[in-house]
Amino acid sequence: MNKIKEFISDMKKELNRIRWCKGKELIKNIIVTLIFIIFFAIFFVVIEYIISLIRLIDFKQIIESITDLF
């Protein structure tokens, strides 16, 4: 039982050492996080679109037309 009390006491001490964000700093961190989320969402949508366009290309026809030139 003493180990449990010691553990809880140590937990309270550690929680008091944590530096929690203040209002302006918290809002700044939220804005930065949202910007990164939006950026990466747009990035992955563009990459997915490019990959889907590449999959639509008929490479066999392109190779045949190139070989017909020679």
Biopython code that builds the backbone (N, CA, C, O; Angstrom):
import numpy as np
from Bio.PDB.StructureBuilder import StructureBuilder

atoms = [
    (1, "MET", "N", (0.829, -1.196, 0.000)),
    (1, "MET", "CA", (0.000, 0.000, 0.000)),
    (1, "MET", "C", (0.872, 1.258, 0.000)),
    (1, "MET", "O", (0.507, 2.280, -0.581)),
    (2, "ASN", "N", (2.028, 1.166, 0.661)),
    (2, "ASN", "CA", (2.932, 2.322, 0.691)),
    (2, "ASN", "C", (3.446, 2.657, -0.703)),
    (2, "ASN", "O", (3.642, 3.825, -1.037)),
    (3, "LYS", "N", (3.664, 1.617, -1.519)),
    (3, "LYS", "CA", (4.153, 1.867, -2.887)),
    (3, "LYS", "C", (3.112, 2.627, -3.710)),
    (3, "LYS", "O", (3.463, 3.487, -4.517)),
    (4, "ILE", "N", (1.853, 2.315, -3.508)),
    (4, "ILE", "CA", (0.782, 3.008, -4.228)),
    (4, "ILE", "C", (0.719, 4.468, -3.802)),
    (4, "ILE", "O", (0.599, 5.357, -4.645)),
    (5, "LYS", "N", (0.800, 4.724, -2.483)),
    (5, "LYS", "CA", (0.786, 6.109, -1.985)),
    (5, "LYS", "C", (2.000, 6.877, -2.495)),
    (5, "LYS", "O", (1.886, 8.049, -2.855)),
    (6, "GLU", "N", (3.152, 6.233, -2.528)),
    (6, "GLU", "CA", (4.370, 6.882, -3.016)),
    (6, "GLU", "C", (4.241, 7.195, -4.511)),
    (6, "GLU", "O", (4.650, 8.261, -4.972)),
    (7, "PHE", "N", (3.672, 6.256, -5.250)),
    (7, "PHE", "CA", (3.465, 6.458, -6.681)),
    (7, "PHE", "C", (2.549, 7.656, -6.935)),
    (7, "PHE", "O", (2.846, 8.498, -7.782)),
    (8, "ILE", "N", (1.442, 7.731, -6.207)),
    (8, "ILE", "CA", (0.497, 8.836, -6.373)),
    (8, "ILE", "C", (1.150, 10.154, -5.980)),
    (8, "ILE", "O", (0.940, 11.172, -6.639)),
    (9, "SER", "N", (1.929, 10.142, -4.925)),
    (9, "SER", "CA", (2.637, 11.349, -4.481)),
    (9, "SER", "C", (3.624, 11.806, -5.556)),
    (9, "SER", "O", (3.707, 12.996, -5.860)),
    (10, "ASP", "N", (4.362, 10.874, -6.123)),
    (10, "ASP", "CA", (5.311, 11.220, -7.185)),
    (10, "ASP", "C", (4.592, 11.743, -8.436)),
    (10, "ASP", "O", (5.082, 12.650, -9.110)),
    (11, "MET", "N", (3.437, 11.165, -8.733)),
    (11, "MET", "CA", (2.655, 11.638, -9.875)),
    (11, "MET", "C", (2.221, 13.089, -9.677)),
    (11, "MET", "O", (2.301, 13.893, -10.606)),
    (12, "LYS", "N", (1.764, 13.427, -8.477)),
    (12, "LYS", "CA", (1.347, 14.804, -8.197)),
    (12, "LYS", "C", (2.518, 15.764, -8.340)),
    (12, "LYS", "O", (2.355, 16.866, -8.863)),
    (13, "LYS", "N", (3.694, 15.359, -7.884)),
    (13, "LYS", "CA", (4.886, 16.198, -8.007)),
    (13, "LYS", "C", (5.230, 16.426, -9.480)),
    (13, "LYS", "O", (5.559, 17.543, -9.878)),
    (14, "GLU", "N", (5.154, 15.374, -10.280)),
    (14, "GLU", "CA", (5.466, 15.498, -11.709)),
    (14, "GLU", "C", (4.445, 16.379, -12.431)),
    (14, "GLU", "O", (4.809, 17.158, -13.313)),
    (15, "LEU", "N", (3.174, 16.256, -12.059)),
    (15, "LEU", "CA", (2.148, 17.093, -12.681)),
    (15, "LEU", "C", (2.343, 18.567, -12.349)),
    (15, "LEU", "O", (2.021, 19.433, -13.163)),
    (16, "ASN", "N", (2.859, 18.855, -11.176)),
    (16, "ASN", "CA", (3.129, 20.249, -10.806)),
    (16, "ASN", "C", (4.312, 20.823, -11.569)),
    (16, "ASN", "O", (4.429, 22.043, -11.680)),
    (17, "ARG", "N", (5.192, 19.980, -12.097)),
    (17, "ARG", "CA", (6.362, 20.442, -12.847)),
    (17, "ARG", "C", (6.028, 20.771, -14.303)),
    (17, "ARG", "O", (6.803, 21.441, -14.986)),
    (18, "ILE", "N", (4.887, 20.305, -14.767)),
    (18, "ILE", "CA", (4.513, 20.533, -16.165)),
    (18, "ILE", "C", (4.190, 22.003, -16.378)),
    (18, "ILE", "O", (3.486, 22.618, -15.577)),
    (19, "ARG", "N", (4.720, 22.570, -17.485)),
    (19, "ARG", "CA", (4.417, 23.953, -17.836)),
    (19, "ARG", "C", (3.281, 23.923, -18.851)),
    (19, "ARG", "O", (3.486, 23.557, -20.009)),
    (20, "TRP", "N", (2.091, 24.306, -18.420)),
    (20, "TRP", "CA", (0.916, 24.293, -19.285)),
    (20, "TRP", "C", (0.893, 25.558, -20.121)),
    (20, "TRP", "O", (1.352, 26.607, -19.669)),
    (21, "CYS", "N", (0.367, 25.474, -21.330)),
    (21, "CYS", "CA", (0.293, 26.625, -22.236)),
    (21, "CYS", "C", (-0.714, 27.652, -21.716)),
    (21, "CYS", "O", (-1.748, 27.311, -21.142)),
    (22, "LYS", "N", (-0.373, 28.909, -21.937)),
    (22, "LYS", "CA", (-1.303, 29.995, -21.619)),
    (22, "LYS", "C", (-2.210, 30.229, -22.824)),
    (22, "LYS", "O", (-2.033, 29.596, -23.865)),
    (23, "GLY", "N", (-3.164, 31.119, -22.693)),
    (23, "GLY", "CA", (-4.183, 31.343, -23.714)),
    (23, "GLY", "C", (-3.642, 31.688, -25.081)),
    (23, "GLY", "O", (-3.979, 31.014, -26.055)),
    (24, "LYS", "N", (-2.799, 32.733, -25.196)),
    (24, "LYS", "CA", (-2.288, 33.159, -26.499)),
    (24, "LYS", "C", (-1.393, 32.092, -27.115)),
    (24, "LYS", "O", (-1.448, 31.848, -28.320)),
    (25, "GLU", "N", (-0.579, 31.467, -26.298)),
    (25, "GLU", "CA", (0.313, 30.427, -26.796)),
    (25, "GLU", "C", (-0.486, 29.214, -27.281)),
    (25, "GLU", "O", (-0.130, 28.592, -28.281)),
    (26, "LEU", "N", (-1.549, 28.888, -26.580)),
    (26, "LEU", "CA", (-2.400, 27.767, -26.972)),
    (26, "LEU", "C", (-3.074, 28.042, -28.311)),
    (26, "LEU", "O", (-3.127, 27.161, -29.169)),
    (27, "ILE", "N", (-3.589, 29.255, -28.497)),
    (27, "ILE", "CA", (-4.244, 29.619, -29.759)),
    (27, "ILE", "C", (-3.233, 29.590, -30.904)),
    (27, "ILE", "O", (-3.552, 29.130, -32.001)),
    (28, "LYS", "N", (-2.012, 30.080, -30.654)),
    (28, "LYS", "CA", (-0.966, 30.051, -31.667)),
    (28, "LYS", "C", (-0.637, 28.621, -32.072)),
    (28, "LYS", "O", (-0.478, 28.332, -33.258)),
    (29, "ASN", "N", (-0.533, 27.723, -31.092)),
    (29, "ASN", "CA", (-0.242, 26.319, -31.386)),
    (29, "ASN", "C", (-1.388, 25.656, -32.156)),
    (29, "ASN", "O", (-1.148, 24.832, -33.039)),
    (30, "ILE", "N", (-2.622, 26.010, -31.825)),
    (30, "ILE", "CA", (-3.776, 25.464, -32.541)),
    (30, "ILE", "C", (-3.766, 25.922, -33.996)),
    (30, "ILE", "O", (-4.025, 25.127, -34.900)),
    (31, "ILE", "N", (-3.469, 27.199, -34.225)),
    (31, "ILE", "CA", (-3.443, 27.739, -35.590)),
    (31, "ILE", "C", (-2.348, 27.066, -36.408)),
    (31, "ILE", "O", (-2.579, 26.693, -37.558)),
    (32, "VAL", "N", (-1.163, 26.905, -35.834)),
    (32, "VAL", "CA", (-0.057, 26.252, -36.538)),
    (32, "VAL", "C", (-0.433, 24.803, -36.872)),
    (32, "VAL", "O", (-0.163, 24.325, -37.973)),
    (33, "THR", "N", (-1.049, 24.121, -35.928)),
    (33, "THR", "CA", (-1.465, 22.734, -36.153)),
    (33, "THR", "C", (-2.497, 22.653, -37.278)),
    (33, "THR", "O", (-2.399, 21.781, -38.141)),
    (34, "LEU", "N", (-3.472, 23.539, -37.276)),
    (34, "LEU", "CA", (-4.490, 23.534, -38.333)),
    (34, "LEU", "C", (-3.886, 23.840, -39.701)),
    (34, "LEU", "O", (-4.286, 23.248, -40.703)),
    (35, "ILE", "N", (-2.924, 24.761, -39.746)),
    (35, "ILE", "CA", (-2.255, 25.090, -41.009)),
    (35, "ILE", "C", (-1.529, 23.863, -41.546)),
    (35, "ILE", "O", (-1.616, 23.560, -42.736)),
    (36, "PHE", "N", (-0.808, 23.150, -40.669)),
    (36, "PHE", "CA", (-0.115, 21.945, -41.104)),
    (36, "PHE", "C", (-1.091, 20.878, -41.580)),
    (36, "PHE", "O", (-0.833, 20.212, -42.583)),
    (37, "ILE", "N", (-2.192, 20.706, -40.889)),
    (37, "ILE", "CA", (-3.190, 19.704, -41.285)),
    (37, "ILE", "C", (-3.762, 20.054, -42.657)),
    (37, "ILE", "O", (-3.891, 19.180, -43.515)),
    (38, "ILE", "N", (-4.106, 21.322, -42.871)),
    (38, "ILE", "CA", (-4.662, 21.752, -44.156)),
    (38, "ILE", "C", (-3.622, 21.592, -45.260)),
    (38, "ILE", "O", (-3.941, 21.123, -46.352)),
    (39, "PHE", "N", (-2.378, 21.982, -44.978)),
    (39, "PHE", "CA", (-1.310, 21.856, -45.971)),
    (39, "PHE", "C", (-1.131, 20.402, -46.395)),
    (39, "PHE", "O", (-1.097, 20.101, -47.588)),
    (40, "PHE", "N", (-1.018, 19.504, -45.424)),
    (40, "PHE", "CA", (-0.788, 18.104, -45.766)),
    (40, "PHE", "C", (-2.022, 17.467, -46.411)),
    (40, "PHE", "O", (-1.879, 16.570, -47.242)),
    (41, "ALA", "N", (-3.207, 17.902, -46.053)),
    (41, "ALA", "CA", (-4.413, 17.392, -46.706)),
    (41, "ALA", "C", (-4.401, 17.785, -48.185)),
    (41, "ALA", "O", (-4.663, 16.951, -49.051)),
    (42, "ILE", "N", (-4.100, 19.042, -48.470)),
    (42, "ILE", "CA", (-4.018, 19.501, -49.866)),
    (42, "ILE", "C", (-2.895, 18.775, -50.595)),
    (42, "ILE", "O", (-3.061, 18.363, -51.743)),
    (43, "PHE", "N", (-1.750, 18.619, -49.931)),
    (43, "PHE", "CA", (-0.604, 17.936, -50.525)),
    (43, "PHE", "C", (-0.977, 16.512, -50.943)),
    (43, "PHE", "O", (-0.692, 16.103, -52.068)),
    (44, "PHE", "N", (-1.607, 15.762, -50.050)),
    (44, "PHE", "CA", (-1.944, 14.376, -50.362)),
    (44, "PHE", "C", (-3.045, 14.283, -51.413)),
    (44, "PHE", "O", (-3.052, 13.339, -52.204)),
    (45, "VAL", "N", (-3.966, 15.225, -51.442)),
    (45, "VAL", "CA", (-4.993, 15.231, -52.490)),
    (45, "VAL", "C", (-4.341, 15.484, -53.847)),
    (45, "VAL", "O", (-4.686, 14.827, -54.829)),
    (46, "VAL", "N", (-3.413, 16.419, -53.912)),
    (46, "VAL", "CA", (-2.722, 16.706, -55.177)),
    (46, "VAL", "C", (-1.907, 15.491, -55.620)),
    (46, "VAL", "O", (-1.939, 15.128, -56.796)),
    (47, "ILE", "N", (-1.186, 14.866, -54.708)),
    (47, "ILE", "CA", (-0.403, 13.684, -55.051)),
    (47, "ILE", "C", (-1.314, 12.564, -55.556)),
    (47, "ILE", "O", (-0.993, 11.902, -56.543)),
    (48, "GLU", "N", (-2.434, 12.353, -54.890)),
    (48, "GLU", "CA", (-3.389, 11.324, -55.316)),
    (48, "GLU", "C", (-3.939, 11.644, -56.709)),
    (48, "GLU", "O", (-4.113, 10.741, -57.527)),
    (49, "TYR", "N", (-4.208, 12.909, -56.979)),
    (49, "TYR", "CA", (-4.704, 13.327, -58.288)),
    (49, "TYR", "C", (-3.647, 13.068, -59.362)),
    (49, "TYR", "O", (-3.969, 12.569, -60.440)),
    (50, "ILE", "N", (-2.404, 13.400, -59.077)),
    (50, "ILE", "CA", (-1.317, 13.171, -60.034)),
    (50, "ILE", "C", (-1.160, 11.679, -60.309)),
    (50, "ILE", "O", (-0.992, 11.272, -61.459)),
    (51, "ILE", "N", (-1.214, 10.875, -59.271)),
    (51, "ILE", "CA", (-1.093, 9.427, -59.453)),
    (51, "ILE", "C", (-2.251, 8.889, -60.282)),
    (51, "ILE", "O", (-2.051, 8.024, -61.134)),
    (52, "SER", "N", (-3.450, 9.387, -60.045)),
    (52, "SER", "CA", (-4.593, 8.914, -60.837)),
    (52, "SER", "C", (-4.457, 9.343, -62.298)),
    (52, "SER", "O", (-4.861, 8.600, -63.193)),
    (53, "LEU", "N", (-3.899, 10.523, -62.555)),
    (53, "LEU", "CA", (-3.671, 10.943, -63.942)),
    (53, "LEU", "C", (-2.631, 10.067, -64.617)),
    (53, "LEU", "O", (-2.780, 9.716, -65.788)),
    (54, "ILE", "N", (-1.589, 9.714, -63.898)),
    (54, "ILE", "CA", (-0.549, 8.849, -64.457)),
    (54, "ILE", "C", (-1.123, 7.472, -64.791)),
    (54, "ILE", "O", (-0.753, 6.867, -65.797)),
    (55, "ARG", "N", (-2.020, 6.987, -63.949)),
    (55, "ARG", "CA", (-2.616, 5.677, -64.204)),
    (55, "ARG", "C", (-3.513, 5.695, -65.447)),
    (55, "ARG", "O", (-3.731, 4.651, -66.062)),
    (56, "LEU", "N", (-4.030, 6.860, -65.821)),
    (56, "LEU", "CA", (-4.893, 6.962, -66.994)),
    (56, "LEU", "C", (-4.111, 6.950, -68.302)),
    (56, "LEU", "O", (-4.668, 6.676, -69.365)),
    (57, "ILE", "N", (-2.819, 7.248, -68.217)),
    (57, "ILE", "CA", (-2.001, 7.310, -69.427)),
    (57, "ILE", "C", (-1.824, 5.896, -69.980)),
    (57, "ILE", "O", (-1.514, 4.960, -69.243)),
    (58, "ASP", "N", (-2.025, 5.765, -71.278)),
    (58, "ASP", "CA", (-1.841, 4.478, -71.945)),
    (58, "ASP", "C", (-0.413, 4.421, -72.486)),
    (58, "ASP", "O", (-0.134, 4.880, -73.594)),
    (59, "PHE", "N", (0.477, 3.854, -71.686)),
    (59, "PHE", "CA", (1.884, 3.823, -72.052)),
    (59, "PHE", "C", (2.156, 2.906, -73.243)),
    (59, "PHE", "O", (3.095, 3.145, -74.003)),
    (60, "LYS", "N", (1.357, 1.873, -73.414)),
    (60, "LYS", "CA", (1.557, 0.973, -74.556)),
    (60, "LYS", "C", (1.376, 1.728, -75.868)),
    (60, "LYS", "O", (2.153, 1.548, -76.805)),
    (61, "GLN", "N", (0.359, 2.563, -75.932)),
    (61, "GLN", "CA", (0.104, 3.326, -77.145)),
    (61, "GLN", "C", (1.236, 4.323, -77.387)),
    (61, "GLN", "O", (1.639, 4.524, -78.533)),
    (62, "ILE", "N", (1.743, 4.934, -76.361)),
    (62, "ILE", "CA", (2.849, 5.895, -76.501)),
    (62, "ILE", "C", (4.091, 5.188, -77.012)),
    (62, "ILE", "O", (4.778, 5.700, -77.896)),
    (63, "ILE", "N", (4.388, 4.010, -76.460)),
    (63, "ILE", "CA", (5.570, 3.255, -76.885)),
    (63, "ILE", "C", (5.420, 2.801, -78.329)),
    (63, "ILE", "O", (6.377, 2.849, -79.102)),
    (64, "GLU", "N", (4.216, 2.359, -78.694)),
    (64, "GLU", "CA", (3.979, 1.943, -80.078)),
    (64, "GLU", "C", (4.148, 3.115, -81.047)),
    (64, "GLU", "O", (4.717, 2.944, -82.125)),
    (65, "SER", "N", (3.671, 4.278, -80.682)),
    (65, "SER", "CA", (3.803, 5.436, -81.576)),
    (65, "SER", "C", (5.259, 5.870, -81.689)),
    (65, "SER", "O", (5.682, 6.346, -82.743)),
    (66, "ILE", "N", (6.023, 5.714, -80.625)),
    (66, "ILE", "CA", (7.450, 6.062, -80.683)),
    (66, "ILE", "C", (8.194, 5.055, -81.552)),
    (66, "ILE", "O", (9.036, 5.434, -82.366)),
    (67, "THR", "N", (7.888, 3.785, -81.381)),
    (67, "THR", "CA", (8.577, 2.758, -82.192)),
    (67, "THR", "C", (8.186, 2.856, -83.667)),
    (67, "THR", "O", (8.980, 2.513, -84.543)),
    (68, "ASP", "N", (6.980, 3.316, -83.942)),
    (68, "ASP", "CA", (6.567, 3.496, -85.344)),
    (68, "ASP", "C", (7.361, 4.604, -86.021)),
    (68, "ASP", "O", (7.531, 4.589, -87.240)),
    (69, "LEU", "N", (7.846, 5.557, -85.248)),
    (69, "LEU", "CA", (8.627, 6.653, -85.821)),
    (69, "LEU", "C", (9.987, 6.157, -86.303)),
    (69, "LEU", "O", (10.558, 6.719, -87.237)),
    (70, "PHE", "N", (10.498, 5.121, -85.678)),
    (70, "PHE", "CA", (11.825, 4.621, -86.051)),
    (70, "PHE", "C", (11.659, 3.442, -86.907)),
    (70, "PHE", "O", (12.648, 2.852, -87.344)),
]
sb = StructureBuilder()
sb.init_structure("model")
sb.init_model(0)
sb.init_chain("A")
sb.init_seg("    ")
for serial, (resi, resn, name, xyz) in enumerate(atoms, 1):
    if name == "N":
        sb.init_residue(resn, " ", resi, " ")
    sb.init_atom(name, np.array(xyz, "f"), 0.0, 1.0, " ", f" {name:<3s}", serial, name[0])
structure = sb.get_structure()
